[in-house]
Amino acid sequence: MALTEHEEQAFWEFVAGRRQQLVRTAYLLTGDHGHAEDFVQDALIRAHRNWHRIERADQPEVYVRRIIVNLANSWWRRALRHRTHVAWQPPDLPDEHDGHAAVDREDELWRALATLPPGMRAVIVLRYYEELTEAETAALLGKSLGTVKSQASRGLVRMRRLLSASRAEVTAR
């Protein structure tokens, strides 16, 4: 079904207004700028096909973000199944015009985030970087509220432990 002129305009306004945040979410889930861009592009293509339905639901960002999370989870599953090593490494020198430069400067934090399993990483990213509530995160991931709470708690404990160990190692040098 073709979009009306109003729907087409609403879609492109959504893309212009939210694309950067969607790419950031995808980057935090994958640790790879190329995959992040690809996942957002795929998600937006899928959203465009169903925009008339999505726009009526008045939650296009939730719909698109859910697609991105699903794409990232599928990517991780394939990588693990094929036993390929997926490198999580921010660029060495962030470009000062790069929207992710602030993220790249926090190398230690991202390395800790990268050690988390994909599901736990998704919970941490959605809860603390996208600032979704526990209920919103649970709905977006299709998990129970208790699972989101426990994964967030365990993920933060793991990250704190890794960051403490890393700081102690630097201090010992």
Secondary structure, DSSP 8 states (H G I E B T S, - for coil): ----HHHHHHHHHHHHHHHHHHHHHHHHHHS-HHHHHHHHHHHHHHHHHTHHHHHHHT-HHHHHHHHHHHHHHHHHHHHHHTT--------SS--TT-TTHHHHH-HHHHHHHHTS-HHHHHHHIIIIIS---HHHHHHHHT--HHHHHHHHHHHHHHHHHHHHHHHHHHHH-
